[in-house]
Amino acid sequence: MSNPHDAPDVPEPPYLKTLRRLVTLLTATMIAGMAAIFVLMAIRLNSPSAPPLPERITLPDGTTPTAFAQTPQYIAITTPTQVLIYSPDGTELRRTITLD
């Protein structure tokens, strides 16, 4: 019985060389992609996520807040019947929008 390791060297087929290069390129691309994802996550997690929240917002009597939204220009608080628009620091009620 002959040992397969004793066989004479056979040249590598061209398609196998191409396949090996493609697999190596895919591996390098995946490593670069994962590194980019980690870098972007680190940048995103270290950046400030939102404007600071005010210490206190005084709502009109009898209102029950159901939603809160904040932008750099205003704070919006939604109740079942209206939307209350406040200044960014939460001290001044700028507008009341009644919902139908």
C-alpha positions in Angstrom: 0.0 0.0 0.0 1.4 3.4 -1.0 1.5 6.4 1.2 -0.3 9.5 -0.3 2.4 11.8 1.1 5.0 10.0 -1.0 3.3 11.0 -4.2 5.2 13.4 -6.5 4.4 17.1 -6.3 1.5 17.9 -8.5 1.2 21.6 -9.7 -1.7 23.5 -8.1 -4.6 24.0 -10.4 -5.2 27.7 -11.3 -8.8 27.7 -9.9 -7.5 26.6 -6.5 -5.0 29.4 -6.4 -7.8 31.9 -7.2 -10.0 30.4 -4.6 -7.3 30.7 -1.9 -6.8 34.4 -2.8 -10.5 35.0 -2.6 -10.8 33.4 0.8 -7.8 35.4 2.0 -9.4 38.7 0.7 -12.7 37.8 2.3 -11.0 37.2 5.6 -9.1 40.5 5.4 -12.3 42.3 4.5 -14.2 40.8 7.4 -11.4 41.7 9.9 -11.4 45.3 8.6 -15.2 45.5 8.8 -15.3 44.3 12.4 -12.6 46.8 13.3 -14.6 49.6 11.7 -17.7 48.5 13.6 -15.8 48.6 16.9 -14.3 52.0 16.2 -17.7 53.5 15.2 -19.4 52.0 18.3 -16.6 53.5 20.5 -17.0 56.9 18.9 -20.8 56.7 19.2 -20.9 55.6 22.8 -18.5 58.3 23.9 -20.4 61.2 22.3 -23.2 63.0 24.1 -26.5 61.5 23.2 -29.0 64.2 24.0 -29.4 67.8 25.3 -29.5 67.9 29.1 -32.8 67.5 30.7 -34.3 70.3 32.8 -34.5 69.8 36.5 -38.2 70.4 36.7 -41.2 71.1 34.3 -44.4 72.4 35.8 -47.5 71.1 34.0 -50.9 72.8 34.1 -53.2 71.4 36.8 -55.1 68.3 35.8 -52.8 67.2 33.0 -51.4 63.7 32.7 -48.3 63.4 30.5 -48.3 60.4 28.1 -45.2 61.2 26.0 -42.1 63.4 26.1 -39.9 64.7 23.2 -36.9 67.0 23.3 -35.0 68.9 20.6 -32.5 71.6 21.0 -35.2 74.2 20.2 -38.1 73.0 22.4 -39.5 70.3 24.7 -42.9 68.8 23.8 -45.1 67.0 26.3 -48.1 65.1 25.0 -51.3 64.6 27.0 -54.4 62.7 25.8 -56.0 66.0 24.7 -53.1 68.4 23.9 -49.5 69.0 23.2 -47.6 71.4 25.4 -44.5 73.1 23.9 -41.9 74.4 26.4 -38.7 76.3 26.1 -35.5 74.1 26.0 -34.9 74.8 29.7 -38.5 73.8 30.6 -39.4 77.0 32.4 -41.7 78.7 29.8 -44.8 77.2 28.3 -44.6 78.6 24.7 -47.6 77.0 23.0 -50.5 74.7 23.7 -51.9 72.6 20.8 -55.3 71.1 21.3 -55.8 67.7 19.7 -59.1 66.6 18.2 
